[in-house]
Amino acid sequence: MKVSDILRVKGNTLFTVSPDLPLAEAVRTMAEQDIGSVVVMEHGDLTGMLTFREVIAAIVGNNMIIGSRLVRSVMDDAPLTCTPETEIDEVRRMMLGRHARYMPVLNGRTLMGVISFYDVAKTVVEAQDFENRMLKAYIRDWPGDETPSSSEGLAAH
């Protein structure tokens, strides 16, 4: 299974912000849209990722005040990325290795979407559930034993 399979089901609604946007506005967008991340774009290129993790660290580091900071000052400027062709197992390993909860999907320089660790976990669980159902159906429909039972063999003598 590939990232493109997740994007096809998830849809292509994206929320992006400029690195020069006040952090408070980005946080407002995240809260209003009920999203945990926004992609930071500048001149059509991905320049970073802002997640609730960076926001919380910035607020705590500034005595619980957002202040007038810009997105640029707190964003992750080297986020993990993948392509639509990346295998889900590879994405899972990458996200676990960096403790990443969100990953932008790029096709060349074009932003195709963002997948979350939740999206990946849901896809893996659904694939395992499907495989489990198929295995149970296969076992349930297992061909019967064609040899006569021991009681049938005695009756014939």
Buried (B, 14 or more C-beta within 10 A) or exposed (E): BBBBEBBEEBEEEBBBBBBEBBBBBBBEBBEEEEBBBBBBBBEEEBBBBBBBBBBEEBBEEEEEEBEEBBBBEBBBEEBBBBBBEBEBEEBBEBBEEEEBBBBBBBEEEEBBBBBBBEBBEBBBEEEEEEEEEEEEEEEEEEEEEEEEEEEEEEEEE
